C-alpha cells in the first residue's frame, strides 16, 4: 500500500476498489474515476481541480483520511456520494445524502444543450416542472438552462424535498424555484407547464431483488416503479400514472421528457401506439423519451388510484 503522493494514492485506491468488486454508477463509471473523487474529498481538494498524475506528497493526516474513507466504502459498500455528502452532475456540485437518490439522471445531458432542437432558443419555456425531483438536481439544472423560467420541484418524499430545498439555497434559486409536496399530479391540480421533466422510479420487482448492495442504501421509494401500485410488477406502475395525467398539465406547446432507464422494451410493449421520441444519451439510445402534448392527449390510458405513500 502506498499513499505517499496523490498519484500513488489514486492508483492504490483504484486497485483496492477493484479487488473488493465494488459496484459503480453513483456518479462514477469505474474504479479509477471514483478513486480520483475519493482522494480529492479526503484531502479537501475540489473533485474537478485535482490532478490525478500529481506527485504532490500527502502527510500522515491526509493518508489516514483516505484510508478511513476507503474502508467505509469497501466495508459497507455505501455509495461514495453519501459518505462525502456531495454528488456531481454536469459539472455542478450538489448536496447529497440518503434522503434521496444520488443525482445521476442523463436528462441532465439534454438540459445542458437546452433540449435543442425540441425547444427553440427564441421560445424557451416559461414554466417547468421537475416531477419526482428527489434532491432537486434536475430542477436546478433546468433553472440554469432556462433562466427566464419559473421552476416547480415536486416529490412525494418530504425528506427528499428538504434536501432539494438545501440545494436550491446552495444555488441561490429560491426566487425562481418552488417546492411542492405530494403524490405525482395531486398537488398540481389546475397547473400547466411548458416543460415537464421526470426521472421517476421505474425498477421492476425482479430487478429490485437483484440490485447490488450500493443501490440498497438508496431510498426504495426512489427506485421501485411499482411501489404502492396494485397488480403491477413490470416497473411501469408509476410511469402509467404519469403518462395518464401529463396532458392536462402541459401547455399547448408543452413537452414531457421522461427517463425510463432500461425499460424501453417494456414501455414499447405497454404503449405500442404511443409515438415515442428517443433522446440518445451517453449511457444508451433508448433511456430518455420525449412526448408532445398531442401524443399524450391521444393516449387511451385509464388513470390508476393516486399513491398515498408519505
C-alpha positions, 0 to 999 in steps of 0.5 A, spaced: 500 500 500 502 506 498 499 513 499 505 517 499 503 522 493 496 523 490 498 519 484 500 513 488 494 514 492 489 514 486 492 508 483 492 504 490 485 506 491 483 504 484 486 497 485 483 496 492 476 498 489 477 493 484 479 487 488 473 488 493 468 488 486 465 494 488 459 496 484 459 503 480 454 508 477 453 513 483 456 518 479 462 514 477 463 509 471 469 505 474 474 504 479 479 509 477 474 515 476 471 514 483 478 513 486 480 520 483 473 523 487 475 519 493 482 522 494 480 529 492 474 529 498 479 526 503 484 531 502 479 537 501 481 538 494 475 540 489 473 533 485 474 537 478 481 541 480 485 535 482 490 532 478 490 525 478 498 524 475 500 529 481 506 527 485 504 532 490 506 528 497 500 527 502 502 527 510 500 522 515 493 526 516 491 526 509 493 518 508 489 516 514 483 520 511 483 516 505 484 510 508 478 511 513 474 513 507 476 507 503 474 502 508 467 505 509 466 504 502 469 497 501 466 495 508 459 497 507 459 498 500 455 505 501 455 509 495 461 514 495 456 520 494 453 519 501 459 518 505 462 525 502 455 528 502 456 531 495 454 528 488 456 531 481 452 532 475 454 536 469 459 539 472 455 542 478 456 540 485 450 538 489 448 536 496 447 529 497 445 524 502 440 518 503 434 522 503 434 521 496 437 518 490 444 520 488 443 525 482 445 521 476 439 522 471 442 523 463 436 528 462 441 532 465 445 531 458 439 534 454 438 540 459 445 542 458 444 543 450 437 546 452 433 540 449 435 543 442 432 542 437 425 540 441 425 547 444 427 553 440 432 558 443 427 564 441 421 560 445 424 557 451 419 555 456 416 559 461 414 554 466 417 547 468 416 542 472 421 537 475 416 531 477 419 526 482 425 531 483 428 527 489 434 532 491 432 537 486 438 536 481 434 536 475 430 542 477 436 546 478 439 544 472 433 546 468 433 553 472 440 554 469 438 552 462 432 556 462 433 562 466 427 566 464 423 560 467 419 559 473 421 552 476 416 547 480 420 541 484 415 536 486 416 529 490 412 525 494 418 524 499 418 530 504 425 528 506 427 528 499 424 535 498 428 538 504 434 536 501 432 539 494 430 545 498 438 545 501 440 545 494 436 550 491 439 555 497 446 552 495 444 555 488 441 561 490 434 559 486 429 560 491 426 566 487 425 562 481 424 555 484 418 552 488 417 546 492 411 542 492 409 536 496 405 530 494 403 524 490 405 525 482 399 530 479 395 531 486 398 537 488 398 540 481 391 540 480 389 546 475 397 547 473 400 547 466 407 547 464 411 548 458 416 543 460 415 537 464 421 533 466 421 526 470 426 521 472 421 517 476 422 510 479 421 505 474 425 498 477 421 492 476 420 487 482 425 482 479 430 487 478 429 490 485 431 483 488 437 483 484 440 490 485 447 490 488 448 492 495 450 500 493 443 501 490 440 498 497 442 504 501 438 508 496 431 510 498 426 504 495 421 509 494 426 512 489 427 506 485 421 501 485 416 503 479 411 499 482 411 501 489 404 502 492 401 500 485 396 494 485 397 488 480 403 491 477 410 488 477 413 490 470 416 497 473 411 501 469 406 502 475 408 509 476 410 511 469 402 509 467 400 514 472 404 519 469 403 518 462 395 518 464 395 525 467 401 529 463 396 532 458 392 536 462 398 539 465 402 541 459 401 547 455 399 547 448 406 547 446 408 543 452 413 537 452 414 531 457 421 528 457 421 522 461 427 517 463 425 510 463 432 507 464 432 500 461 425 499 460 424 501 453 422 494 451 417 494 456 414 501 455 414 499 447 410 493 449 405 497 454 404 503 449 405 500 442 401 506 439 404 511 443 409 515 438 415 515 442 421 520 441 428 517 443 433 522 446 440 518 445 444 519 451 451 517 453 449 511 457 444 508 451 439 510 445 433 508 448 433 511 456 430 518 455 423 519 451 420 525 449 412 526 448 408 532 445 402 534 448 398 531 442 401 524 443 399 524 450 392 527 449 391 521 444 393 516 449 387 511 451 390 510 458 385 509 464 388 513 470 390 508 476 388 510 484 393 516 486 399 513 491 398 515 498 405 513 500 408 519 505 
